[in-house]
Amino acid sequence: MKPIYSKIALLVVGLGVAFTPPLYGSSAPRRKKAKTTKSSSKTSSSSKKGKGSSSRKSSRSRRGSRARVYMPTAEQLEQMRLDSIRLRTGGAEPIRQASQQTTQQMELLATRFRQADSTLTRSEIKELYFATDERADTESFLNKIEREADELINQKKLSEALQVVQQGLWRTPTHIGLIKRACDLSLHLKSNRFDSYMYQLVELLSMLAHTGGNTLTREKAVSVRSASDALLFEIHWNETPREDILSAREEKVDGKTYSIITIRTGKGSEDHYYLLRSTSASATPRTTAR
């Protein structure tokens, strides 16, 4: 019997142990997980809110920065263009005879030429040189500039003379006589503009050389816009000494006006022909050169 009782006792003890409530329930870890889930959801929601607010702030700042950009209206742009023409022409009102497209193109070419832009083509320089000038006072204005500059040069006031020459070049940037004076003055004054003026002079004379031939006949005449430019071309491009220039005259043949320069040669003399293509509104031939 004892073994039976002992087995029964062992069975009761085992059952007692089996039905004993556990010390650590399974619900507690589940509650902790729920809390962790809540905290993580709060963290994610707060981070989302932070990101959303920062994105909204950045978008508002971008919109604000774009709102501060100044864009001129079409009327303001047109006024700027007219003011540029007025300042360039030296008048109270802009010149309106030429078309807007032509005016803007000439302004761009003139600006590039003043800056000694080496990308200018020969055809562009030719277009700028032979461009029509509708201002009736250009001829008298340039004559006045040349007289004042020469007087200052004779008085040894080279710096003031250069300033006067530059005024004339602002009105007509392809005026060969003024460019030649600017080269000489800037060289004496050691101005950093010397290279620009020399470039302008060489490019203009080179362009004129391609408008004709050897100037020995009317068919091979070089085109210039004044008798003064013809003399300058003969002296500085053909390298004819001044003392070998015997005379200069003009004559009309078949509706064309030619400047004829007679020079001394070893066999006597010969005539060089230049076709005059005036571009000024009131053209009067000028025969002075420096």
C-alpha positions in Angstrom: 0.0 0.0 0.0 2.8 2.4 0.7 3.9 2.5 -2.9 0.4 3.3 -3.9 0.1 6.1 -1.3 3.4 7.5 -2.3 2.4 7.6 -5.9 -0.8 9.3 -5.1 1.0 11.8 -3.0 3.4 12.5 -5.8 0.5 12.9 -8.2 -1.2 15.4 -5.9 2.0 17.4 -5.5 2.4 17.4 -9.2 -1.2 18.6 -9.8 -0.7 21.3 -7.2 2.3 22.5 -8.9 0.6 22.5 -12.3 -2.4 24.5 -11.0 -0.2 27.0 -9.2 -0.8 30.6 -10.9 2.4 31.8 -12.6 4.4 34.5 -11.0 4.8 36.5 -14.3 1.6 36.7 -16.4 1.7 36.9 -20.1 -0.5 40.0 -20.3 2.2 42.3 -18.8 4.5 42.0 -21.7 1.6 42.6 -24.1 0.8 45.8 -22.2 4.4 46.9 -22.5 4.3 46.3 -26.2 1.1 48.3 -26.5 2.8 51.2 -24.7 5.8 50.9 -26.9 3.6 51.0 -30.0 1.8 54.1 -28.7 5.1 55.9 -28.0 6.5 54.9 -31.4 3.3 56.1 -33.0 3.5 59.4 -31.1 7.1 59.8 -32.1 6.4 59.1 -35.8 3.4 61.4 -35.7 5.4 64.1 -34.0 8.3 63.7 -36.6 5.7 63.8 -39.4 4.3 67.0 -37.9 7.9 68.4 -37.6 8.6 67.5 -41.2 5.3 68.9 -42.3 5.9 72.2 -40.5 9.5 72.5 -41.7 8.4 71.8 -45.3 5.6 74.3 -45.0 8.1 76.8 -43.6 10.6 76.2 -46.4 7.8 76.5 -49.0 6.7 79.7 -47.5 10.3 81.0 -47.4 10.7 80.0 -51.1 7.4 81.7 -52.0 8.6 84.8 -50.1 12.0 84.8 -51.8 10.3 84.5 -55.2 7.9 87.3 -54.3 10.8 89.6 -53.6 12.3 89.3 -57.1 11.9 92.5 -59.1 10.7 92.1 -62.7 10.3 95.3 -64.7 7.2 95.7 -66.7 7.1 96.0 -70.5 6.6 99.8 -70.2 9.6 100.1 -67.9 11.8 98.1 -70.3 10.7 100.3 -73.2 11.5 103.4 -71.1 14.9 102.1 -70.3 15.6 101.5 -74.0 14.5 105.0 -75.0 16.6 106.5 -72.2 19.6 104.6 -73.6 19.0 106.0 -77.0 18.5 109.5 -75.6 21.8 109.3 -73.7 23.7 107.9 -76.7 22.4 110.5 -79.1 22.8 113.4 -76.6 19.3 114.8 -77.2 16.2 115.4 -75.1 14.1 112.9 -77.1 15.1 109.6 -78.7 15.4 109.4 -82.4 12.4 107.5 -83.7 12.9 107.6 -87.5 14.8 104.3 -87.6 13.0 101.0 -86.9 13.3 99.6 -83.4 15.0 96.4 -84.7 17.6 98.4 -86.6 18.2 100.8 -83.8 18.7 98.0 -81.3 21.1 96.1 -83.6 23.2 99.3 -84.2 23.3 99.9 -80.4 24.6 96.4 -79.8 27.2 96.7 -82.6 28.4 100.1 -81.3 28.7 98.7 -77.8 30.8 95.8 -78.9 32.9 98.0 -81.1 33.6 100.4 -78.2 34.7 97.4 -76.1 37.0 96.2 -78.9 35.2 93.0 -79.2 37.4 90.8 -81.3 34.5 88.5 -82.3 33.0 91.3 -84.5 33.1 90.2 -88.2 34.2 92.4 -91.1 30.6 92.6 -92.3 29.4 93.7 -88.9 32.0 96.5 -88.8 31.1 97.5 -92.3 27.4 97.7 -91.4 28.3 99.9 -88.4 30.6 102.1 -90.4 28.1 102.7 -93.2 25.0 102.9 -91.0 22.8 105.9 -91.9 22.9 108.7 -89.3 19.6 110.6 -89.3 20.8 113.3 -86.9 21.1 116.5 -88.8 23.7 118.0 -86.4 26.2 115.2 -86.5 28.4 116.8 -89.1 28.6 120.2 -87.3 29.1 118.4 -83.9 32.0 116.3 -85.2 33.6 119.3 -86.8 33.4 121.2 -83.6 34.9 118.3 -81.6 37.8 118.0 -84.0 38.6 121.8 -83.8 38.4 121.7 -80.0 40.6 118.6 -79.8 43.3 120.1 -82.1 43.4 123.4 -80.2 43.9 121.5 -76.9 46.6 119.4 -78.6 48.4 122.5 -79.8 48.2 123.8 -76.2 49.8 120.6 -74.9 46.6 119.8 -72.9 46.6 116.2 -73.9 44.4 114.8 -71.1 41.7 117.3 -71.9 42.0 116.7 -75.6 41.5 113.0 -75.1 38.3 113.7 -73.1 37.0 115.8 -76.0 37.8 113.1 -78.5 36.0 110.5 -76.4 32.9 112.7 -76.5 32.9 112.6 -80.3 33.5 108.9 -80.3 30.5 108.4 -78.1 28.4 110.0 -80.8 30.1 108.3 -83.7 32.3 105.4 -82.6 33.6 104.6 -86.1 35.0 108.1 -86.8 38.5 107.3 -88.1 39.9 110.8 -87.6 38.9 110.8 -83.9 40.1 107.2 -83.4 43.5 108.2 -84.8 43.7 111.1 -82.4 42.7 108.9 -79.5 45.5 106.4 -80.4 48.1 109.2 -80.4 46.8 110.8 -77.2 46.4 107.6 -75.2 49.9 106.5 -76.3 51.4 109.8 -75.0 49.3 109.6 -71.8 50.1 105.8 -71.4 46.4 105.1 -71.1 45.1 101.6 -70.9 42.7 102.4 -73.7 45.5 102.5 -76.3 45.1 98.9 -77.4 41.3 99.3 -77.8 41.7 102.4 -80.0 44.5 100.7 -82.1 42.3 97.6 -82.6 39.4 99.9 -83.8 41.7 101.8 -86.2 43.2 98.6 -87.7 39.9 96.8 -88.1 38.2 99.8 -89.8 41.0 100.3 -92.3 41.2 96.6 -93.0 37.4 96.5 -93.6 37.7 99.5 -96.0 40.5 97.7 -97.9 38.1 94.9 -98.7 35.5 97.2 -100.2 37.7 97.8 -103.3 41.1 97.0 -104.9 44.3 98.9 -105.4 42.5 102.3 -105.9 44.2 102.8 -109.3 40.9 102.9 -111.2 37.3 103.8 -110.5 36.3 100.2 -110.8 38.7 99.3 -108.0 38.0 102.3 -105.8 37.8 101.8 -102.0 34.5 102.9 -100.5 34.7 105.5 -97.7 32.1 107.8 -96.2 34.2 111.1 -96.4 37.2 112.6 -98.2 38.9 112.8 -94.8 38.7 109.1 -94.4 40.1 108.7 -97.9 43.2 110.7 -96.9 43.6 108.7 -93.7 43.4 105.5 -95.6 45.9 106.6 -98.1 48.4 107.7 -95.3 47.9 105.0 -92.7 47.0 101.9 -94.8 48.7 102.6 -98.1 51.5 104.1 -96.2 51.9 107.1 -98.5 54.1 109.8 -97.0 52.3 113.1 -96.5 54.9 114.9 -98.6 54.1 112.7 -101.6 50.4 113.7 -101.6 50.2 116.3 -104.3 46.5 117.1 -104.4 43.0 115.8 -103.5 39.8 116.6 -105.5 36.3 115.3 -106.0 34.4 114.5 -109.2 31.1 113.0 -110.2 30.9 110.2 -112.7 27.7 108.4 -113.6 26.0 109.7 -110.5 28.8 108.6 -108.2 31.1 110.9 -106.3 34.8 110.0 -106.1 37.6 111.5 -104.1 40.8 111.4 -106.2 44.1 111.7 -104.5 47.2 112.4 -106.7 50.4 111.1 -105.3 54.0 111.4 -106.4 55.7 108.3 -107.7 59.2 107.5 -109.1 57.8 107.9 -112.6 55.8 111.0 -112.0 52.4 110.8 -110.4 49.3 108.7 -110.3 45.7 109.0 -109.1 44.1 106.9 -106.4 40.3 106.6 -106.4 37.9 106.5 -103.5 34.1 106.1 -103.8 32.4 108.5 -101.4 29.3 107.0 -99.6 28.1 109.6 -97.2 25.9 108.4 -94.4 25.0 111.7 -92.7 21.8 113.6 -93.2 23.6 116.9 -94.2 26.8 115.9 -95.8 29.5 118.4 -96.5 32.9 117.0 -97.7 35.7 117.3 -95.2 39.3 117.2 -96.5 41.3 117.5 -93.3 43.2 114.6 -91.9 45.6 113.9 -89.1 
